[in-house]
Amino acid sequence: MNDKELVAHQALQYVSENMIVGLGTGSTANFFIDALAKRNKEEKLNVRAVSSSVVSMIKAKEAGLPLLSMDQIKEIDLYIDGADEITPDLTLLKGRGYDLVREKLLARAARKFIVIADESKIVKNIGDNFPVPSEVHPFAWELVKNVLMKKGTGDIRINAAKDGYAITSCGNFVLDFNFAEKSSENLNNLLSLTPGIVEHGIFYNLAHGALISHNGNVREIWRS
C-alpha cells in the first residue's frame, strides 16, 4: 500500500455496525470509500453513507455503498475526509475542489470527524501552501473581493477550461486569497463575518482527530 491507501485503511477501525458515515472527496478519500464498501459487504455492517460531493457520491454508488441524501439526516456518526493543509492544532484548509458547503455541513454534523492525509499536508499555519478559498454569492463577489483586498491578495477562481469563472456545486463563485494574518482563529472570524461569503475553506475547531501517514507508518493527532 502507498501512504494514502494505508491511512485510508487505518480509518476503518473507527467504523462500526449501523453507522451513518460521511464520505469526503479526493484521492485519499477515494481509497477510504473503496475500503469501506468492501468491509461493509464482507462483514455485513449495515453502514449507510452520505456524500460530500457528486464525485464521491458516484464513487460510493459504484462501490456498492447504500447512500442517504443530506435532507435525510440530522447528524452522522463519523465523517472521514482529506484536507489540503493541517496545522498542529487540527485547523484544516479545504476547498481546492468545489464543495465547501457540503463538506462543512458534514463536518459540523459528525459526532466524530477524522481527517486522513499524508505528511505533506502538515503545515505551521493555514495558507502556507495554498490560498484560502471562499465561496461567494455570484452577485456579491466584487464587493467581497474589495473587502478581502484590504487584508490580503487574491482573485476570483477561473474554471479548468480557462473560459469562465469556476462554479461550485451550489452555484456560487470562489475567491482564492493569500493573507498576511497567520492566526487561524482570526482568519476564521474574518471570513465568517464577511457578508456575501457563503462558506470558506478554514475548518476551525471542527476536526476531532487526524491520521497522518509517512513512509509506511501512521501517526494519530487528537484534539485535546
C-alpha positions as CSV (number, residue, x, y, z in Angstrom):
1,M,0.0,0.0,0.0
2,N,1.1,3.6,-0.6
3,D,0.7,6.1,2.2
4,K,-2.7,7.3,1.1
5,E,-4.1,3.7,1.0
6,L,-2.5,2.9,4.3
7,V,-4.1,5.9,6.2
8,A,-7.5,5.2,4.5
9,H,-7.5,1.6,5.7
10,Q,-6.4,2.8,9.2
11,A,-9.5,4.9,9.4
12,L,-11.7,1.8,9.1
13,Q,-11.0,1.0,12.8
14,Y,-13.4,3.8,13.7
15,V,-16.3,2.3,11.7
16,S,-18.8,0.1,13.4
17,E,-22.2,-1.5,12.7
18,N,-25.2,0.5,11.7
19,M,-23.2,3.8,11.4
20,I,-24.0,6.7,9.1
21,V,-20.7,7.6,7.6
22,G,-19.9,10.9,5.8
23,L,-17.6,10.4,2.8
24,G,-15.1,13.0,1.8
25,T,-13.8,13.9,-1.7
26,G,-10.3,13.5,-3.2
27,S,-7.7,10.8,-3.8
28,T,-7.2,9.7,-0.2
29,A,-11.0,9.7,0.5
30,N,-11.5,7.5,-2.6
31,F,-9.3,4.8,-1.0
32,F,-11.4,5.0,2.1
33,I,-14.6,4.7,0.1
34,D,-13.4,1.5,-1.6
35,A,-12.1,0.0,1.7
36,L,-15.4,0.9,3.5
37,A,-17.5,-0.6,0.7
38,K,-15.5,-3.9,0.8
39,R,-15.7,-4.2,4.6
40,N,-19.4,-3.3,4.7
41,K,-20.1,-6.0,2.2
42,E,-17.9,-8.7,3.7
43,E,-18.8,-8.1,7.4
44,K,-22.5,-7.0,6.8
45,L,-22.0,-3.9,8.9
46,N,-25.2,-2.2,7.6
47,V,-23.3,1.0,7.2
48,R,-25.0,3.8,5.2
49,A,-23.2,6.7,3.7
50,V,-23.8,10.3,2.8
51,S,-21.5,12.1,0.4
52,S,-19.8,15.5,0.5
53,S,-19.9,15.9,-3.3
54,V,-21.3,14.5,-6.5
55,V,-17.9,13.0,-7.3
56,S,-17.8,10.9,-4.0
57,M,-21.5,10.1,-4.4
58,I,-20.8,8.5,-7.8
59,K,-17.7,6.7,-6.4
60,A,-19.7,5.3,-3.4
61,K,-22.5,4.2,-5.6
62,E,-20.2,2.3,-8.0
63,A,-18.5,0.7,-4.9
64,G,-21.9,-0.5,-3.7
65,L,-22.4,1.6,-0.6
66,P,-26.0,2.4,0.4
67,L,-26.4,6.1,0.2
68,L,-28.5,8.7,2.0
69,S,-29.1,12.3,0.8
70,M,-28.3,15.2,3.1
71,D,-32.0,16.0,3.6
72,Q,-32.5,12.6,5.1
73,I,-30.1,13.1,8.0
74,K,-29.9,15.3,11.2
75,E,-26.4,14.1,12.3
76,I,-23.9,11.4,11.3
77,D,-21.8,9.1,13.4
78,L,-18.5,9.6,11.6
79,Y,-17.0,11.8,8.8
80,I,-13.8,10.8,7.1
81,D,-12.2,13.3,4.7
82,G,-8.9,14.6,3.5
83,A,-7.5,18.2,3.7
84,D,-5.2,20.4,1.7
85,E,-3.4,21.7,4.9
86,I,-3.4,20.6,8.5
87,T,-2.0,22.6,11.4
88,P,-0.7,21.1,14.7
89,D,-4.0,22.3,16.4
90,L,-6.0,20.5,13.8
91,T,-7.2,23.5,11.9
92,L,-7.8,22.4,8.3
93,L,-7.7,24.1,4.9
94,K,-10.1,22.6,2.5
95,G,-11.8,23.7,-0.7
96,R,-9.4,23.2,-3.5
97,G,-12.5,21.5,-5.0
98,Y,-15.9,23.0,-5.1
99,D,-17.9,21.6,-2.2
100,L,-17.2,23.7,0.8
101,V,-20.8,24.0,1.9
102,R,-21.4,20.2,1.8
103,E,-18.1,19.4,3.4
104,K,-18.6,21.8,6.3
105,L,-22.2,20.7,6.9
106,L,-20.9,17.1,7.3
107,A,-18.0,18.2,9.5
108,R,-20.4,20.0,11.8
109,A,-23.0,17.2,11.8
110,A,-20.5,14.5,12.7
111,R,-20.1,13.1,16.2
112,K,-16.6,12.3,15.2
113,F,-14.7,14.0,12.3
114,I,-11.3,12.4,11.4
115,V,-9.1,13.8,8.7
116,I,-6.8,11.4,6.7
117,A,-3.7,12.6,4.9
118,D,-0.1,12.1,4.2
119,E,2.7,14.0,5.9
120,S,3.0,16.6,3.1
121,K,-0.3,18.2,4.3
122,I,1.1,19.2,7.7
123,V,1.8,23.0,7.9
124,K,2.7,25.5,10.5
125,N,0.0,28.0,9.5
126,I,-3.1,27.9,7.3
127,G,-2.3,29.3,3.9
128,D,1.4,28.2,3.9
129,N,1.0,26.2,0.7
130,F,-2.4,27.2,-0.8
131,P,-4.6,30.3,-0.9
132,V,-7.7,30.3,1.3
133,P,-10.9,29.7,-0.8
134,S,-14.2,31.5,0.0
135,E,-17.4,30.5,-1.7
136,V,-19.4,33.7,-2.5
137,H,-22.7,34.7,-3.9
138,P,-22.3,35.5,-7.6
139,F,-23.9,38.9,-7.3
140,A,-21.6,39.8,-4.4
141,W,-18.1,38.6,-5.5
142,E,-16.7,42.0,-6.4
143,L,-17.9,43.5,-3.1
144,V,-16.4,40.7,-1.1
145,K,-13.2,40.8,-3.1
146,N,-12.9,44.6,-2.3
147,V,-13.2,43.8,1.4
148,L,-10.7,41.0,1.3
149,M,-8.2,43.1,-0.7
150,K,-7.7,45.2,2.5
151,K,-6.5,42.1,4.3
152,G,-4.7,40.1,1.5
153,T,-4.2,39.4,-2.2
154,G,-6.2,37.3,-4.5
155,D,-8.9,37.0,-7.2
156,I,-11.8,35.0,-8.4
157,R,-11.1,31.4,-9.4
158,I,-11.1,30.6,-13.1
159,N,-12.5,27.3,-14.3
160,A,-10.4,24.4,-15.7
161,A,-11.1,25.4,-19.3
162,K,-9.9,28.9,-18.7
163,D,-13.0,30.3,-20.4
164,G,-15.1,31.5,-17.4
165,Y,-15.4,31.5,-13.6
166,A,-15.3,28.3,-11.5
167,I,-18.8,27.5,-10.2
168,T,-19.4,25.4,-7.1
169,S,-22.0,22.6,-6.7
170,C,-24.2,25.2,-5.0
171,G,-23.9,27.6,-8.0
172,N,-21.5,30.1,-6.3
173,F,-18.2,31.6,-7.3
174,V,-14.9,31.1,-5.4
175,L,-12.4,33.7,-4.3
176,D,-8.8,32.4,-3.6
177,F,-6.8,34.7,-1.2
178,N,-3.5,34.8,0.5
179,F,-3.5,36.6,3.8
180,A,-0.7,38.1,5.9
181,E,-2.6,37.1,9.0
182,K,-1.4,33.8,10.4
183,S,-3.9,33.2,13.2
184,S,-6.4,30.5,12.2
185,E,-8.9,31.9,14.6
186,N,-8.6,35.4,13.3
187,L,-8.9,34.3,9.7
188,N,-11.9,32.1,10.5
189,N,-13.6,35.1,12.2
190,L,-12.8,37.5,9.3
191,L,-14.2,35.2,6.6
192,S,-17.2,34.1,8.7
193,L,-18.3,37.6,9.4
194,T,-17.8,39.0,5.9
195,P,-21.3,39.4,4.2
196,G,-21.5,37.7,0.8
197,I,-19.3,34.8,1.8
198,V,-21.5,31.6,1.8
199,E,-18.7,29.4,3.3
200,H,-14.9,29.3,3.4
201,G,-12.1,26.8,3.5
202,I,-10.9,27.2,7.0
203,F,-12.2,24.3,9.2
204,Y,-11.5,25.7,12.6
205,N,-12.2,23.7,15.7
206,L,-14.1,21.0,13.7
207,A,-11.8,18.0,13.3
208,H,-11.6,15.7,16.3
209,G,-8.5,13.9,15.1
210,A,-6.1,13.2,12.2
211,L,-4.5,10.1,10.9
212,I,-1.2,11.0,9.2
213,S,0.8,8.6,7.1
214,H,4.5,8.8,6.2
215,N,6.8,6.1,4.8
216,G,4.5,3.2,5.7
217,N,3.6,4.4,9.2
218,V,0.6,6.2,10.6
219,R,0.5,8.5,13.5
220,E,-2.5,9.9,15.2
221,I,-3.2,13.5,16.3
222,W,-6.2,14.2,18.6
223,R,-7.7,17.5,19.7
224,S,-7.3,17.9,23.4
